Amino acid sequence: MRDVSKFLTGFKRFQQSYLGEQHDLFSQLIQQGQHPRALMIACCDSRCDPALLTDCDPGDMFVVRNVANLVPPHVQATYFAATTSAIAFAVHNLEVEHIIVMGHAQCGGIRALMEHKTPTCNEEELIAKWLGIAEDARQQVLHEFQDKPMQILTHTCEQSAILVSLENLMSYPWISSRVHQGKLALHGWYFDMQTGELYEYRPESGAFEVIVDNQEVAI
């Protein structure tokens, strides 16, 4: 079993940077509390840390992470309160101006959704119940791309699931009202780990378009 010394060394670097070199920033966050501009709903995948990907400072972003970056619809809010209560806190208490749902390539959760295997243990049942939030995305992908290989089906569903989460966000009255009042904006992002590019869903084109390309870094 590998030890956790890497994490302890990393914490020491954090101390040196934010409790030392940037002490004023952290002191301000302690005294004035957090006032993040955005809520990021991201996947638990260890390769896709939202703060790392966006190079944020502490206090910039309120983050909710779960399997496959899903948002339950309002009618299921109490069943999945860990995610929905965090969203409520970000919107109601912190008054964030943006909600970003960020999916990513090679998502294990979405792949499991597309494979749709029958659960064989309690752990798999829990995962399957959660992934069921994106069942509409799976059905749509199977209907439109039924003859395509699994890699294409999964990639398409990764993006379709983002749209399901955006639609589910609008089912919450306290979110939709803020959106209509211009107080809150919703964004659907997709990080392609293979190309290093960031995409955003554009309603006007009905597609995900590159908003940050990768002209300088080779992967």
N, C-alpha and C positions, 0 to 999 in steps of 0.2 A: 504494500500500500504506500502510495506517495504521500509525503508529508505536506504541510501547508506553509513551509518556509517562504515560498515565493510570494504568497499573499502578505506575510508579515513584512517582508522586504519592501513590497509595494506600498504598504501602509506607512512605512518610514519615509518613503519618497513623498507620499501625500502630506505627511507632517511637515517635511522640509519645504514643500511648495506652498501649501495653502495655510498652514499654521505658522509658517516662517516668512518666506519671500512675499507671499500675498496675504499677509496677516490682516491687512485692512479690509479686504474683501470678505473674509470669513467672519471677522469681528462684526462687520455691518450686517451680515446675514443672521448672526446670533442676536444682535440687538434689535433689528428691525423685522425679523421674521422672513419667511420666504414669500416672494412675489413673482413666481414664474410666469412667463408670457404664454407658454404652451403646455398642453398635455400631450404626451407621446404614448400611444398605445402600441406596444411592440411585442415581438415574440420572445420567448424565454431562451431561444437558441443562443448558446454561449459565444457564437461567432458574430453576433449582431447586437452589440451593446449600443443603445441609442446615444448615450453621452459620448462614447468613443467615436462613433460614426459622425456625429455632428460637432465634435470638438467643443462641447459646452463647458462652461464654468459651473461650479456648484450654485444652485439657485436659479439657473436659467430655465430648467425644464422639469416638470412634474411627470414622472414616468410610471406607467402601469405595464407590467409584462405578464403575459400568459401564453399558453400553448397556441401557436398560430395567430397571435395578435387579433383575437376575436372579441366582439362586443355582443352580448346577448340582447335580444329585443326587450322592449320595456315590459312586456307581459311575463318575461322570465327573470326580471331583475332580482327578485328575492331569492331565486334558486341559485343564482351565481353572484351573491352579494359581495364577494371579495373584489371582483372587478367593478361592479356597478357602484359600490359605495365609494371606491377610489375616484371614479369618474365624477360622481356627485360632489365629492369634496373639492375636486379641482375646479369644477364649474361654479358651484354655489359659494364655497368658502374662499377659494383663491381667485375666482373670477378670471380664469385664463381666457385669452383672446383667440387662441387657436387649439383645435384638436387634430392631431396628426395620427392616422392609422398607418403604421409602416410594416408592410410585409416584406418578404425576402425570398430569393431563389433557394432551392434545395431545402425547403421547409419540411422537416420530418413529420410534423403534425398534419400538414396538408396531404403529404404522400399517404399517411395512414388513412386519412379520410377517403382518398381516392381508391385505395386498395380495399377498403370496406370489409375487413375481415371480421368474423364473428368473435367477440371477446371470449377468452378462455379462462380469465381470472378476474378478481375484483379490480386490480389495477387497470387492466385493459377496459373494463366496463366504465370506470371513471373517465378515462381518456375519451372513449367513444361517446359518452354522454356529452362531454364538453364539445367535441368536434361536431356533434350534431347541430350546433348553432349554424354551421356553414353548409348544411345539407342542401339547401337551395342552390348554392354555388356548384356543388358536386353534380346535382341533377342537370343543371344547365350545361355544364361542360360535357357531360356524357351525351346529352341530346345533340349538341352542336358538333362535337368532335369524337364521336363514338368509335370511329375506325382509326384514330391516331394512336401512336405508342404512348406508354405510360409517362414518359418524360414530358411530352407535350401536354398531356392531360393535366399533370401535376403543375406545370408552369402556368397553364391557363387558369387553373383553379386557385393558385396562389394569388393571382390578381383579382379573380372574381370574388374571392373571400373578403378581400379588402372592401369591395363595393357592398357586400352584404353587411359588413360592420358599419360602413358609413350610413347605409339605409337604416340599420338598427339604431344608430345614434339619433337619427331624426325621429324615431318613434317615441323618444322621451320628450314630453311637453316642455320641460324646462331647458332642453337643448334646442328644440326646434324654434321656440319663441325667441331665444337669444340670436339664433341664426337669422331669422326673419327681421329682427330689429337691427341687424348689422353689428351686434356686439360680439359675435362668435363666428369663426370661420372653420370649416371642416376641410381636411386635406387627406388624400389617399396617396401614400408614397410606396414605392417598391424598390428595394435595394437588390441589384443583381450582383451577387458576389463573384460571378464568373467574369463579368466585364468591368466591374468596378463603377458602374453607372447608377445614377439615381433617377427614377422615373416618378412622374406624378400623373394621376388620373385627371384628364381634362374633359369635363362634361360636354363642351362644345364639339369635340371630335369623337367623344365616346370611346377614347382609347388612352392608354398610358403612354406618355411622351417623355423623352429624356429632358430633365431639367439641369442635371449636372453630368456632363460627359466625362470620358476618361481618355484624354488626348495625350497625357504626359506619363501615365503610369502603366506599365505592362504587367499583366497578371498571367 
